[in-house]
Amino acid sequence: MDQMNKNLRTIVGERHPLLLAAADQIFGAGGKKLRPMLVFLIAHATAQKAGLTELTQEHLRLAEITEMIHTASLVHDDVLDECNVRRGAETINSMYGTRVAVLAGDFLFAQSSWYLANLDNLEVIKLISQVIADFAHGEISQAASLFDCDVTFEEYTDKSFFKTASLIAASCRSAAVFSGMPDEVKQDMYDYGKHLGLAFQVVDDILDFTQTEEQLGKPQGQDLASGNLTAPVLFAMQGSNELREIIETEFLEEGSLQRALELVETTGGIEKSRELAKQEGQKALDALHSLPHGEYRRSLEGMVGYVLERLY
């Protein structure tokens, strides 16, 4: 993982000195590196199933591409959300301005597309290319539905897939492709990534209500304040007309946001969302049935536990 980080910093900085300092900030700001780690684990597990003794160069490059795309999306998200802090560090747009941040994100997307094309595998190219389109679709869908109390759970799940689960699902399937897996195993890996990604997003949405401002690095309930209605709110509105009425006013009255946060908690929105996250986690676990038992499968199971443990 350390070598991958060095490679990524070099990719951004070597051709554009302007972006060198930005590259150190982007890839030196910590983060869990969940997505490339999943690529490596799926790659090892499926390679073991295929009788391969080591990972291919395509597996290694896929992990880098996955992290580049994810990071590009974060850089652009910070611009759209006017976010000044991420992972406890200043964001690119707060340090170097919107222009450099947008260019850095664009460069990462472009460079990842170039490396993707050079993998010379049409199935993987189609899978990962769709992810980039999904990111844009997710952002547009979210922007179009702010403060919309008629948003359905299906629309919420679609948005969560586009913004979070699509990349994880596509990269997990792609890792299986490079191990030469049959279609049914590739689909299992896609399903694992999809449901793990959905669980991850639901947990993130819960933490926006349950963690402190210090833990979040932003004000508690920021998603709700901006009109982004997530699972805890959708569940809570099922049992509270008052919450719906408050949201429809867009929190114009003093104290209305705090009252809305209280209603999300007291009407069961948090607890029902926890159950939803667990259901998605179980679906991810079920999708691992085709993998051989061993350390890599246990680690993939552990990833589900890690995502859900953040709830407590």
C-alpha positions, 0 to 999 in steps of 0.5 A: 500500500505504501508503494501504491501511495508513492506511485500515485503521488508520482503520477500526479506530480511528475508531469505537472509541478503545479500539482506536486504539492497538491498530490502530497496533500491528496495522497498524504492525508490518510484515509482507509484505502478501503477500495484498493485493499478490497481489490487486493483481497478479491484478487488474492481470493480469486487467484487462489481459486484459479490456482494462480501463485501471485497477482498479475500486474493488471491486479496491481494497476487496477488497485491504483486506478480504483484509488485514483478515481475515488480520490478524484471524486473526493476532490470534486466533492469538496469543491461542490460542498465547499468543504475545508477539512477532510480526514483532519487535513485541509482540502485542496480547494481550501489550500490552493483554490477551486481552480487547482482543485478542479484541475487536480480532480480532472487530471486524476480522472483523465489519468485513471482513464488512460491507465484503464485503457492500457489494461486492454480488457474491454469488460473492465474498461466498460465496468470502470468507465460506467463508474465515472458516469455514475458519480456524475449521475449521483451528484446530479440526482442529489442536487435535484432532490434537495429538501424533497420529502417525497424521495423514495427509498429506491431513489435513495438506494440508487443515489447511494449506489451511484455515489459509493457502491458503484466503484466498489462493485465494479472494482471487485468484479474487475479483480475477479476478471483478471483472475480468469473467474467464470461469470457466476463468480464475477457476479458474486464479487460484484454483489459483494462490492455492491452490498458492502458499498451500500452498507458503508453509505448507510453507516456514513449517513447514520454517523452524520447524526450520531457523531460529534462535530469534532469526530465528523470534522463538520457540523452534526447533521450537515447532510440534513441541513443542506437538504440531503435526505438520507436513510435516518431521515426517510425512516423518521419521516414515516413516523413524524409529520412534524419532521416533514413540515420542518424540512419543507421550511428548509430550516428557516426558523431558529432552532428548527434544525436542532428539533429535526435532529431530535426527531430523527433520533426519537422516532427510530430513524437511527435504529431502523437505519442500523438494521438496513446497514446490517441487512446490506452487510449480510447480503455482502457476506452471502455473496462470498459463498463461491470463494475458498475458505481461508485468510482472504475470505476471512479478511473479506468477511472482516471488511463487512464487520469493520464497516458495521463496527463504525455504528457503535 
